Amino acid sequence: MHSAIWIFNVYAVPFAYHTGHLKIFIAPGIEDSDHHGREFLLRLGVEYGFEVGNYEIAPQFDIDFVDGEEVLVLGLVIARRF
């Protein structure tokens, strides 16, 4: 059995629509990886923020469209209000 670890960095500029705690966004950008090099990426995503004191915790679900493939991305955003 052969396994490999690839590192992917995504650099994108999000354009977001906020409605209450829900955020929907689109983010064009670049995926930079050991596996494929640099490629154009389009990320579509949604997140919902929960306020916890001065912090916001927001689970995030994204779909990246890159190199003719669709990649599902799950994330967690932790933000502090100023």
Backbone hydrogen bonds in HBPLUS format (Angstrom, degrees):
<---DONOR---> <-ACCEPTOR-->    atom                        ^
c    i                          cat <-CA-CA->   ^        H-A-AA   ^      H-
h    n   atom  resd res      DA  || num        DHA   H-A  angle D-A-AA Bond
n    s   type  num  typ     dist DA aas  dist angle  dist       angle   num
A0009-ASN N   A0032-ASP O   2.86 MM  23  5.15 163.3  1.89 148.9 154.6     1
A0032-ASP N   A0009-ASN O   2.80 MM  23  5.15 170.5  1.81 160.1 163.5     2
A0011-TYR N   A0030-ILE O   2.93 MM  19  5.30 167.4  1.94 159.0 163.3     3
A0030-ILE N   A0011-TYR O   2.80 MM  19  5.30 155.3  1.86 150.5 157.2     4
A0013-VAL N   A0028-PRO O   3.14 MM  15  6.03 159.3  2.19 160.9 159.7     5
A0015-PHE N   A0026-ILE O   2.80 MM  11  5.43 158.0  1.85 156.3 163.3     6
A0026-ILE N   A0015-PHE O   3.09 MM  11  5.43 154.6  2.16 141.4 147.6     7
A0017-TYR N   A0024-ILE O   2.79 MM   7  5.31 157.2  1.84 158.5 166.5     8
A0024-ILE N   A0017-TYR O   3.03 MM   7  5.31 163.3  2.06 147.4 151.5     9
A0019-THR N   A0022-LEU O   2.94 MM   3  5.37 164.9  1.96 161.9 163.6    10
A0022-LEU N   A0019-THR O   3.20 MM   3  5.37 151.1  2.29 131.0 126.4    11
A0049-GLY N   A0021-HIS O   2.91 MM  28  5.01 165.8  1.93 137.2 140.1    12
A0023-LYS N   A0047-GLU O   2.89 MM  24  5.32 159.8  1.93 159.9 160.3    13
A0047-GLU N   A0023-LYS O   2.89 MM  24  5.32 151.6  1.97 151.1 158.2    14
A0025-PHE N   A0045-GLY O   2.92 MM  20  5.28 167.4  1.94 142.2 144.3    15
A0045-GLY N   A0025-PHE O   2.94 MM  20  5.28 162.3  1.97 151.9 151.2    16
A0027-ALA N   A0043-ARG O   2.77 MM  16  4.96 150.0  1.86 149.1 154.8    17
A0043-ARG N   A0027-ALA O   2.96 MM  16  4.96 164.8  1.98 130.7 135.7    18
A0029-GLY N   A0041-LEU O   2.84 MM  12  5.08 149.1  1.93 156.0 151.9    19
A0041-LEU N   A0029-GLY O   2.87 MM  12  5.08 154.5  1.94 135.3 131.9    20
A0031-GLU N   A0039-GLU O   2.84 MM   8  5.35 165.5  1.86 159.0 164.0    21
A0039-GLU N   A0031-GLU O   2.95 MM   8  5.35 149.5  2.04 145.8 155.6    22
A0033-SER N   A0037-GLY O   2.97 MM   4  4.97 156.8  2.03 122.9 130.2    23
A0037-GLY N   A0033-SER O   3.07 MM   4  4.97 139.4  2.24 122.8 132.2    24
A0042-LEU N   A0065-PHE O   3.06 MM  23  5.17 150.1  2.15 136.5 145.7    25
A0065-PHE N   A0042-LEU O   2.82 MM  23  5.17 161.7  1.85 148.3 154.7    26
A0044-LEU N   A0063-ILE O   2.98 MM  19  5.35 163.9  2.00 149.5 153.6    27
A0063-ILE N   A0044-LEU O   2.80 MM  19  5.35 153.7  1.87 157.8 166.3    28
A0046-VAL N   A0061-PHE O   2.98 MM  15  5.56 151.6  2.06 151.9 160.9    29
A0061-PHE N   A0046-VAL O   2.94 MM  15  5.56 167.5  1.96 167.1 171.1    30
A0048-TYR N   A0059-PRO O   3.32 MM  11  6.07 150.0  2.42 157.6 165.9    31
A0050-PHE N   A0057-ILE O   2.77 MM   7  5.19 162.1  1.80 140.9 146.9    32
A0057-ILE N   A0050-PHE O   2.89 MM   7  5.19 164.2  1.91 149.1 152.1    33
A0052-VAL N   A0055-TYR O   2.85 MM   3  5.13 171.9  1.86 143.0 145.4    34
A0055-TYR N   A0052-VAL O   3.03 MM   3  5.13 158.8  2.07 122.7 125.3    35
A0081-ARG N   A0054-ASN O   2.83 MM  27  5.50 175.4  1.83 174.7 176.2    36
A0056-GLU N   A0079-ALA O   2.78 MM  23  5.13 151.3  1.86 147.2 151.2    37
A0079-ALA N   A0056-GLU O   2.91 MM  23  5.13 167.0  1.93 152.8 157.2    38
A0058-ALA N   A0077-VAL O   2.86 MM  19  4.99 163.5  1.88 149.2 153.6    39
A0077-VAL N   A0058-ALA O   2.92 MM  19  4.99 170.7  1.93 137.6 140.7    40
A0060-GLN N   A0075-GLY O   2.84 MM  15  4.83 155.8  1.90 142.5 137.4    41
A0075-GLY N   A0060-GLN O   2.89 MM  15  4.83 161.7  1.92 142.0 142.3    42
A0062-ASP N   A0073-VAL O   2.84 MM  11  4.94 165.8  1.86 154.6 156.5    43
A0073-VAL N   A0062-ASP O   2.92 MM  11  4.94 167.0  1.93 142.8 141.2    44
A0064-ASP N   A0071-VAL O   2.81 MM   7  4.98 170.0  1.82 151.2 153.4    45
A0071-VAL N   A0064-ASP O   2.83 MM   7  4.98 159.5  1.88 145.6 152.4    46
A0066-VAL N   A0069-GLU O   3.05 MM   3  5.40 152.9  2.13 144.5 152.2    47
A0069-GLU N   A0066-VAL O   2.93 MM   3  5.40 159.3  1.97 118.6 125.5    48
